[in-house]
Amino acid sequence: MKHLILIAALALSATAQAEDYCMELSGGARAVMYVRQTGLDAKTQHLIVDQTTYGQDAQILHIIINDAYTYPLATGKEQKEKVIQSFDVHWLLKCMKARNGFY
């Protein structure tokens, strides 16, 4: 699990190009929700972020983690994938709206 959260943190790297930022952020959100759907508790996800991520990236990941845990655990592989995909799109659109003022 720690590796998936680290992947999410790296996806939010400050080196991401501005036009790719929202895609990177939604990929991080996808990883967070994937871990959430495996049953890992929020406290552990937050601790991993605290140990592996700094600055604005950590702040954003904490917000994404908090949001992920407002969603219930899905049952079945297909339902889990739908929740993960929906969460990914949710954060992509949220980011695009914030950065570009549309959607």
N, C-alpha and C positions, 0 to 999 in steps of 0.2 A: 504494500500500500504506500509506503514511504516513497517508493520510486515513482509511482503515478502522480503523487502530489508534487514531487520535484519536477516532473515533466511539465505539470501545469505551471509551476513557477517559472521554468525556463521559457515556456511559451509566452510569458508576459515580459520577457526581457526588454530592457530599455533600448536595446539595439534594433528592435523591430522597426521597420519603416512605417511611417505614419499611415500609409494606405493599407498596410497589412495588419495594423494594430488590432482592429476589431476581429479579424479572422483569428489572430493569435489569442486574443482574449476569449473568444468563444471556444477555442480548442482547450484552453485552460479550464473553462467552465464545464466542458464535456468531461474532462478528466476528473474534476471534483465530483460531478454527479455520478460518474461511473463508480468511484470509490464509495460514495454515499449509498449507491444501490447494492454494493457488496455487503453493506451492514456495518461498516466502520463508523464509530461514533464521531460526532462533531468535535469534541474536545481533542481527540487524537489528531484529526486533520489540522486543527488550529495549532497544536504543538509542533507538528511537522513543519508547517509554514513558518512558525517562529524560529525553528532551527535551520531552515534552508533558504529563506527568502528575506529580503530587506527592502526598506523604503516603500515607495508607492506600490510596487508589485505586491508586497506583503499585505498592504492595506486593502488592495483590490481583491486579493484572494480571500481575505477574511470576510469581506462583504459577500463574495460569491459563495463561500462555505455557508455562511448564515442563511443565504437565500436557498441553497440546496436542501437544507434541513427543514425547510417549510413544506417540502414535497414528501409525500409518504413513500415508503418502500413499495416498489411494485412487485407483483408476483409473476413469475414466469419470465423466461428470457426475452420473449417478444415484447412484453409490456415494459420491462426494464429498458430495452433499447428505445422504445417510443418516448419514455420519460427523459432519457439521456439526450436524444435528438431534439426534443422539445426545449430542453434547458439550454442546449447549445444555441439554437435559433433565438431563443428569448434573449440571451446575452449578446448575440451578434446584433440584433435589432436595437437593443438598448444602447449598445456602444455606438452604433452608426447614428442613432438619433442624437446622442450627446455630442459626438464629434462633428457631425455634419448638419445637424438641425433638420433632418428629414426622417420620415417614417412615422 
